[in-house]
């Protein structure tokens, strides 16, 4: 049986210790700031916030390029000859990263590319589902594993609210008029992934502690999320008391495993400080 290696992008916000523990290979995406190219995962998130405070601009982000994928795949093949690589990628609807992975893999054997149609915790949920399947059944046939992962892609649900509209406005994601109205009324949009695209599905009013609680309750009412695992996502700046309260809520709802994920530099460039999100997999 060939060894199976799972890969993904830094836009999954997969905690580094999880990647190391489960031998998941993570390729970085990019953040461009002050004319310099930084690898996502090596740039402290606070540097992005400081840059915005100084310039009132947000950095730009770019995808992983095909050369970087090629280097990653070749290194894995060198370290694990005859292995099969299963790449679970950042949504192709919001980045060219997945297409660049396709280009890199064109002349290579035993590489399967799966478009997760998701980002941050929604992508991590699929990656960790694949890891669990593989660790529970190390002899699983690769085709069976791929089929199960692909079947789970449309069942991964992610919803989040930004801490403020400043970064969305700076990135041109909301109009100045919408920003002004939202800011004055303390309205925060709920962003979800629908068919791989970032979509504003509803609006909440109030401070982040109230909004985050509403988000969780609406999310759990809307989706039949498996209680085996839930992922709570935060961007740097979210108050610890809010985090404690959100964990209490999902714990009371009967979730067996609650894992926190911090948004990395790439995701934080778009979401800004103090945001909150939730991700999980729908039950069959």
PyMOL commands that set and color helices and strands:
alter all, ss='L'
color gray80, all
select helices_A, chain A and resi 10-12+16-22+45-55+66-79+97-105+120-136+142-153+166-170+176-185+208-222+240-252+265-271
alter helices_A, ss='H'
color red, helices_A
select strands_A, chain A and resi 4-9+25-27+30-33+36-39+60-62+84-89+111-115+156-161+187-194+197-205+230-234+258-262+276-281
alter strands_A, ss='S'
color yellow, strands_A
deselect
rebuild
show_as cartoon
